[in-house]
Structure formats: C-alpha cells, structure tokens
Amino acid sequence: MKIAGRTFVVSGGASGLGQACVEEICRQGGHAAVLDVNEENGAAVVQSQPAGAARFFACDVLEADSVTAAVDGVAAWARETRKPLGGVIPAAGVGSPATILDRDGAPFDMDTFNFVVDINLRGTVDLVRQCVAYLAKADLDGNPDGERGVVVMVSSVAAYDGQRGQVAYAASKGAVASMALPMARDLSRYGVRCVAVAPGIFDSRMTAAMPPKLLTGLAAATEFPRRAGQPHEFAQLVRQIIENPMLNGTVIRLDGGLRMPSKI
Ligand SMILES: NC(=O)c1ccc[n+]([C@@H]2O[C@H](COP(=O)([O-])OP(=O)(O)OC[C@H]3O[C@@H](n4cnc5c(N)ncnc54)[C@H](O)[C@@H]3O)[C@@H](O)[C@H]2O)c1
C-alpha cells in the first residue's frame, strides 16, 4: 500500500515509536492521526509536521467511547481531506514492572496487571476492531490486489524472553504477537493485512524512565549494533510493512539480535 494520499491512525503517536511512525507517514506524503492521552506532547508532534499532515485526537485506549469518538473523528477528517484510511498502528503502551511475588512473598496487585493488559492488549484490540470496520469498507481505488488496509501492531521481545518482573507486560505483548495470524486470517477477505513488530530496546520516553543500569545492560546485550534502536529505525520497518503486500500474518523481531536475560 502506498502511504502517500492515505490517512493512518497511530495510537501513542505523541511519543517514542508512535511519534516516529507519525513523522515517517507525513514524510511519505500521508496523513497521520495522532491518538494519545497526552495532549501537550500530541500537539507538539502535530505542530512539527508539514501543515495539515497530522491531527491530534484525544484518546484513552482504556475507554471504548473515547476510542470510538477518536476513530469516528479520524474517519470524518479522512473524508474531508479525501485521503482515505489506509491503516492503523496501535502503539500506545505501558510497562509497570512487578514480580508476581514481592520480597515478602506477597502476590502482586491485580490492578497493576489489569492496567498493563488493558492498555497494551485490550486497547490494541479495541482500536484495531474499530478501525478495520472502516478499512473493510474502503474503496479499492484500482489496487490490483484488492488491498484495503494494513494493521501494524506493536508487540515486544518480552513476548518471547520476558525478564523478571515482566509477567504482565509479557502477557500483553505475547497476546499481541499471537493475534497477528488469526487477525490476518479474519481480515484477508477484506484485503486487510496484519503484522506485528516485536522491538528490542529502543530509545523513547518509556525507556528513558528505566533505571540507567537496565537500559545500558540491555543495549550491551544487543548483539549488533550494540546500542538501543532509534525510533526512526522502528518507523522504517513500519513503512516497509505498509508498502510490501506480501508481509502478512507474522511477527517481525526488530532487536539487533537481543535475547533478553532473566535480569540485568
Ligand atoms: N521503547 C522500547 O524499547 C519498546 C520495546 C518494545 C516494545 N515497545 C512498545 O512500543 C510502544 C510504544 O512505546 P514507546 O517506547 O514509544 O513509549 P512512550 O512512553 O514513549 O510512548 C507511549 C505513548 O503511549 C501513550 N499512552 C499511554 N497510555 C495510553 C492510553 N491509555 N491511551 C492512549 N495513549 C496512551 C503515552 O501517552 C505515550 O505518548 C508500546 O506499546 C511499547 O510497549 C517499546
């Protein structure tokens, strides 16, 4: 699918990996809808794109009504600008580490577990389901394959090698990885593809909040290049997934060969 002339929905678009996708989509001549809870960062991201190429939609992926209002708003914007919806990148996510038993042997709080799973998994599914309802009805526009759209979900290497304290995060990201194939199968009849990316360690606000020892340890455990990935390198893969129609129903690790150890 060509990015130019289409509108893409990016949740978590106000920061980090989502922001880099917004920038890449705009650079390629597309329109990007920035969905995020952080209005201040969202406005700054929109401001730094070419005039009219990006628009902010306040959205909390924990609230179905908020997702509906944002997706309907994006659909109206796409109609207005005649840049039809081309895909969705649900990149909103949180970490919140906790071991299942704490030092005193007490089990972790289910509220923390639910918070992570609700944003990373439920929020992803809710946004995707509401966007694909629009994508499935998109005009084919002379596309020879009958392609109507692309879903690029954000998993993590924690789906495969979750560290100590990542039970909730790994559960959410493992589920996102597991959904890529059945979602692609459900959506193939509509000409909508679905791929998940499992990043290793990338610079972002999320990783900047990690203890420096953990961050440098993970960068050092990356085979090559021995550093954290840059958000634009993530966005580069997302662009390639959008553009290459043969990528479907799979999970792509983007990790410089990192296999996370139990702990750093
Ligand atoms: N940075 C990494 O190393 C890395 C590695 C693997 C996976 N990921 C995943 O990539 C995605 C983006 O992470 P990032 O590193 O760019 O983090 P980030 O903190 O820089 O950006 C996340 C964005 O999500 C938004 N957000 C959080 N909760 C939300 C909610 N309820 N509704 C709407 N928006 C919400 C935040 O406001 C923020 O703008 C996440 O799903 C994360 O789990 C990141």
The ligand as an SDF file (V2000), in Angstrom:
LIG
                    3D

 44 48  0  0  0  0  0  0  0  0999 V2000
   10.8760    1.5380   23.5520 N   0  0  0  0  0  0  0  0  0  0  0  0
   11.0940    0.2380   23.5770 C   0  0  0  0  0  0  0  0  0  0  0  0
   12.2280   -0.2120   23.8360 O   0  0  0  0  0  0  0  0  0  0  0  0
    9.9830   -0.7260   23.2640 C   0  0  0  0  0  0  0  0  0  0  0  0
   10.3170   -2.0680   23.0840 C   0  0  0  0  0  0  0  0  0  0  0  0
    9.3210   -2.9770   22.7780 C   0  0  0  0  0  0  0  0  0  0  0  0
    8.0130   -2.5470   22.6560 C   0  0  0  0  0  0  0  0  0  0  0  0
    7.7130   -1.2530   22.8550 N   0  0  0  0  0  0  0  0  0  0  0  0
    6.3060   -0.8450   22.7150 C   0  0  0  0  0  0  0  0  0  0  0  0
    6.2270    0.2340   21.8170 O   0  0  0  0  0  0  0  0  0  0  0  0
    5.0570    1.0050   22.1170 C   0  0  0  0  0  0  0  0  0  0  0  0
    5.4660    2.4720   22.2200 C   0  0  0  0  0  0  0  0  0  0  0  0
    6.3120    2.6040   23.3440 O   0  0  0  0  0  0  0  0  0  0  0  0
    7.3880    3.7560   23.4910 P   0  0  0  0  0  0  0  0  0  0  0  0
    8.6340    3.1040   23.9230 O   0  0  0  0  0  0  0  0  0  0  0  0
    7.3720    4.6200   22.2950 O   0  0  0  0  0  0  0  0  0  0  0  0
    6.7840    4.5030   24.7750 O   0  0  0  0  0  0  0  0  0  0  0  0
    6.4250    6.0370   25.0560 P   0  0  0  0  0  0  0  0  0  0  0  0
    6.1220    6.0660   26.5150 O   0  0  0  0  0  0  0  0  0  0  0  0
    7.4740    6.9380   24.5350 O   0  0  0  0  0  0  0  0  0  0  0  0
    5.0880    6.2680   24.2180 O   0  0  0  0  0  0  0  0  0  0  0  0
    3.8710    5.6490   24.5720 C   0  0  0  0  0  0  0  0  0  0  0  0
    2.7170    6.6020   24.2920 C   0  0  0  0  0  0  0  0  0  0  0  0
    1.5030    5.9040   24.6240 O   0  0  0  0  0  0  0  0  0  0  0  0
    0.6370    6.8470   25.2270 C   0  0  0  0  0  0  0  0  0  0  0  0
   -0.3560    6.1690   26.0650 N   0  0  0  0  0  0  0  0  0  0  0  0
   -0.1440    5.5250   27.2440 C   0  0  0  0  0  0  0  0  0  0  0  0
   -1.3190    5.1020   27.7350 N   0  0  0  0  0  0  0  0  0  0  0  0
   -2.2760    5.4750   26.8530 C   0  0  0  0  0  0  0  0  0  0  0  0
   -3.6830    5.3150   26.8270 C   0  0  0  0  0  0  0  0  0  0  0  0
   -4.3660    4.7190   27.8280 N   0  0  0  0  0  0  0  0  0  0  0  0
   -4.3620    5.7820   25.7520 N   0  0  0  0  0  0  0  0  0  0  0  0
   -3.7010    6.4310   24.7510 C   0  0  0  0  0  0  0  0  0  0  0  0
   -2.3810    6.6370   24.7470 N   0  0  0  0  0  0  0  0  0  0  0  0
   -1.6670    6.1510   25.7950 C   0  0  0  0  0  0  0  0  0  0  0  0
    1.5580    7.7290   26.0610 C   0  0  0  0  0  0  0  0  0  0  0  0
    0.9490    8.9590   26.4080 O   0  0  0  0  0  0  0  0  0  0  0  0
    2.7450    7.8790   25.1370 C   0  0  0  0  0  0  0  0  0  0  0  0
    2.6050    9.0160   24.3110 O   0  0  0  0  0  0  0  0  0  0  0  0
    4.4960    0.4240   23.4170 C   0  0  0  0  0  0  0  0  0  0  0  0
    3.4430   -0.4670   23.1090 O   0  0  0  0  0  0  0  0  0  0  0  0
    5.6720   -0.3390   23.9910 C   0  0  0  0  0  0  0  0  0  0  0  0
    5.2480   -1.3920   24.8370 O   0  0  0  0  0  0  0  0  0  0  0  0
    8.6590   -0.3130   23.1530 C   0  0  0  0  0  0  0  0  0  0  0  0
  1  2  1  0
  2  3  2  0
  2  4  1  0
  4  5  1  0
  4 44  2  0
  5  6  2  0
  6  7  1  0
  7  8  2  0
  8  9  1  0
  8 44  1  0
  9 10  1  0
  9 42  1  0
 10 11  1  0
 11 12  1  0
 11 40  1  0
 12 13  1  0
 13 14  1  0
 14 15  2  0
 14 16  1  0
 14 17  1  0
 17 18  1  0
 18 19  2  0
 18 20  1  0
 18 21  1  0
 21 22  1  0
 22 23  1  0
 23 24  1  0
 23 38  1  0
 24 25  1  0
 25 26  1  0
 25 36  1  0
 26 27  1  0
 26 35  1  0
 27 28  2  0
 28 29  1  0
 29 30  1  0
 29 35  2  0
 30 31  1  0
 30 32  2  0
 32 33  1  0
 33 34  2  0
 34 35  1  0
 36 37  1  0
 36 38  1  0
 38 39  1  0
 40 41  1  0
 40 42  1  0
 42 43  1  0
M  CHG  2   8   1  16  -1
M  END
$$$$
